[in-house]
Amino acid sequence: MPQNWTAVALSRDVPPQVVIPTVVEGRELAVWRSQSGRIAAWEDRCPHRGMRLSHGFVRGEALSCIYHGWSYNEAGLCQRIPAHPDLVPPDAIRVPTLTAAESDGIIWVTAESTDRPPPKMPGFTPLRSLTVEVPASTITAVSASPIGEDGDLRLALAGIACLLLVQPLPGDRTALHALVAAGTSPTAQASVSRALEDLRHQAETERQAA
């Protein structure tokens, strides 16, 4: 993708004080939202013992490891070690961070430095995310839709214009973050959701038959 942004979740699926695991360009990440609403994407590994930070917990504006409770501030710097409460942690103890941003109800992450904002998706509203046990190439073949510059598939499901943001995952798996045309009724959204399940089944069946 020219802009180097990858959609990783719907904004509503990561409310304040929640952390989730994800993968961008082969890097395992912890994506989390602070109490004030700030979104962040970090490498999913505590510098102390390597425990996954996506198993951790958010308190205020910090993310803490669930193993020994080491706490990291919004810049990824260690700010507290419970076993040594009087110690000021050195700046060398930090979590590698990536750039995360939100646009049109989507959380985007880039592993590269960029001054470009994440893509805009005017005219669409987020619906749901789902994981398909096939590579993106199988989904494009089944849907007969090419992946666009922003990592999106544009197609009609249940007669409704839809946009699927493609996130490659390890093991030849793919996450799809689905948006539907703005103004789509709840009943029609339910129909689109069922059509997405049909698309997933068709793609996974196609792979099994290959």
DRENVORO-372948 format. One record per residue (C-alpha): x, y, z; residue number from 1. Coordinates in steps of 0.001 Angstrom, whole numbers, plus 500000, padded with zeros to 6 digits. Each point is the difference from the previous one (the first is absolute). Layout:
BEGIN
NODE  x  y  z  k
NODE  X  Y  Z  NUM
...
***
This chain:
BEGIN
NODE  x  y  z  k
NODE  500000  500000  500000  1
NODE  501502  503362  498993  2
NODE  499104  501661  503295  3
NODE  501402  497115  502091  4
NODE  496962  499929  502287  5
NODE  498302  496751  501053  6
NODE  496513  499837  501506  7
NODE  500152  497902  503186  8
NODE  496621  500447  501741  9
NODE  496790  501969  500203  10
NODE  500262  502884  502459  11
NODE  497004  498773  501979  12
NODE  501669  496627  500572  13
NODE  502795  501651  502002  14
NODE  498256  502120  502645  15
NODE  501920  501854  502734  16
NODE  502200  497810  502222  17
NODE  499933  497047  497577  18
NODE  502996  498353  498310  19
NODE  499865  497526  497081  20
NODE  502632  497977  498105  21
NODE  500516  500413  496261  22
NODE  502645  499622  497287  23
NODE  501289  502560  497484  24
NODE  502609  499050  497418  25
NODE  500932  496936  502018  26
NODE  500494  501954  503229  27
NODE  497936  498907  502995  28
NODE  498427  503077  501587  29
NODE  497942  501058  502992  30
NODE  497458  502657  499036  31
NODE  498461  501799  502954  32
NODE  497984  503033  501001  33
NODE  500706  502095  503067  34
NODE  497354  501272  502384  35
NODE  499998  503378  498222  36
NODE  499422  498291  496635  37
NODE  503505  500110  498533  38
NODE  500744  497036  497701  39
NODE  503456  498387  499872  40
NODE  501729  497078  498260  41
NODE  503049  498396  501595  42
NODE  502058  496892  499471  43
NODE  498254  497235  501910  44
NODE  502882  499236  502347  45
NODE  500944  501302  503413  46
NODE  503726  500913  500093  47
NODE  500317  498302  503384  48
NODE  499126  496333  499376  49
NODE  498452  500085  496541  50
NODE  496424  499469  501191  51
NODE  497332  501106  497520  52
NODE  498807  503492  500847  53
NODE  496670  499156  498358  54
NODE  499388  497872  503122  55
NODE  500598  503099  502127  56
NODE  497719  502646  501436  57
NODE  499425  503704  499446  58
NODE  499849  502417  502916  59
NODE  499551  503651  499130  60
NODE  502517  500899  497294  61
NODE  502326  497020  500541  62
NODE  500172  496358  498931  63
NODE  501304  497484  502528  64
NODE  501357  496510  499500  65
NODE  497927  497305  501696  66
NODE  503112  498026  501062  67
NODE  501891  502308  502366  68
NODE  497936  503152  499577  69
NODE  502622  502137  498274  70
NODE  498144  503092  498802  71
NODE  500689  501976  496807  72
NODE  498870  503531  499193  73
NODE  498602  501342  496741  74
NODE  503489  500255  498474  75
NODE  500756  496354  500808  76
NODE  502413  500914  502818  77
NODE  499957  497963  503184  78
NODE  498639  502198  502770  79
NODE  499547  497566  502880  80
NODE  501418  496677  501209  81
NODE  497805  498750  502889  82
NODE  502795  497920  501555  83
NODE  502129  503170  500237  84
NODE  497527  502836  500647  85
NODE  502703  502567  500781  86
NODE  501997  499301  496853  87
NODE  499796  502443  497079  88
NODE  500217  497641  496994  89
NODE  502696  500921  497453  90
NODE  498894  501230  496581  91
NODE  501600  496920  498467  92
NODE  497029  497963  501221  93
NODE  497430  500706  497332  94
NODE  497556  498225  497708  95
NODE  500473  500532  496241  96
NODE  496997  501972  498759  97
NODE  498320  500385  496624  98
NODE  497791  502777  498682  99
NODE  496266  499485  500537  100
NODE  497144  502227  498890  101
NODE  496237  499953  499568  102
NODE  497922  501031  497026  103
NODE  496311  499442  499257  104
NODE  499630  497523  502859  105
NODE  503025  497904  498980  106
NODE  503267  499517  501897  107
NODE  503013  500111  497704  108
NODE  503640  499122  500698  109
NODE  503143  500615  497989  110
NODE  503398  498446  500603  111
NODE  501749  502793  498108  112
NODE  500514  503693  500585  113
NODE  497496  502027  497990  114
NODE  498522  503447  499954  115
NODE  496934  498792  498113  116
NODE  496777  499480  501928  117
NODE  498183  496658  499771  118
NODE  497549  499519  497120  119
NODE  496541  501536  500145  120
NODE  496905  497911  499325  121
NODE  497272  502560  499264  122
NODE  496504  498678  499531  123
NODE  500591  496841  502038  124
NODE  499407  499012  503604  125
NODE  501714  497157  501934  126
NODE  498065  496743  500305  127
NODE  502172  497188  501415  128
NODE  503327  498189  499791  129
NODE  500545  496322  499288  130
NODE  502904  497638  499412  131
NODE  500103  497715  496980  132
NODE  502263  496933  499932  133
NODE  501309  500730  496505  134
NODE  502507  502427  498449  135
NODE  498736  503242  498494  136
NODE  500553  498628  496486  137
NODE  497280  497401  500550  138
NODE  497556  502661  501178  139
NODE  500666  502159  496940  140
NODE  499497  496977  497741  141
NODE  496719  499010  501622  142
NODE  498630  503546  500101  143
NODE  501381  500891  496549  144
NODE  501138  503304  501491  145
NODE  503576  501320  499917  146
NODE  501664  501568  503036  147
NODE  500196  503783  499643  148
NODE  502806  502382  500937  149
NODE  498743  500329  503561  150
NODE  499808  496236  500542  151
NODE  496259  499943  499329  152
NODE  497595  497788  498107  153
NODE  496924  501776  498629  154
NODE  497035  497764  499260  155
NODE  496280  499551  500560  156
NODE  498742  497613  502658  157
NODE  496270  499366  500411  158
NODE  499502  502773  497446  159
NODE  501817  502546  502203  160
NODE  503202  501833  499082  161
NODE  502760  498755  502309  162
NODE  503655  500619  500598  163
NODE  502234  497314  501499  164
NODE  503332  501154  501438  165
NODE  502507  497170  499658  166
NODE  502511  499149  502734  167
NODE  502362  497089  499200  168
NODE  500673  497715  502973  169
NODE  502567  497252  500602  170
NODE  499183  496466  498909  171
NODE  498306  501076  496746  172
NODE  497131  501584  501911  173
NODE  498284  503331  499367  174
NODE  498064  502434  502157  175
NODE  497238  501915  498250  176
NODE  498721  503241  501494  177
NODE  496638  500595  498348  178
NODE  498269  503308  499351  179
NODE  496590  500548  498399  180
NODE  498478  502934  498202  181
NODE  499054  502742  502431  182
NODE  496297  500015  500816  183
NODE  499585  496232  499611  184
NODE  497163  498835  502240  185
NODE  500607  497563  502870  186
NODE  498039  497321  498125  187
NODE  502137  500458  496899  188
NODE  503169  499997  502133  189
NODE  498961  496615  501402  190
NODE  499604  498732  496435  191
NODE  503480  501247  499128  192
NODE  501418  498274  503082  193
NODE  498460  496701  498871  194
NODE  501407  500554  496508  195
NODE  503438  500500  501546  196
NODE  499685  496625  501715  197
NODE  499040  498476  496643  198
NODE  503073  501603  498408  199
NODE  502206  498597  502756  200
NODE  498526  496519  499551  201
NODE  500401  500161  496238  202
NODE  503629  501119  500246  203
NODE  500934  497369  502568  204
NODE  498236  497282  497993  205
NODE  501836  501142  496866  206
NODE  503326  499647  501783  207
NODE  499182  496532  501297  208
NODE  499067  498864  496496  209
NODE  503203  501370  498442  210
***
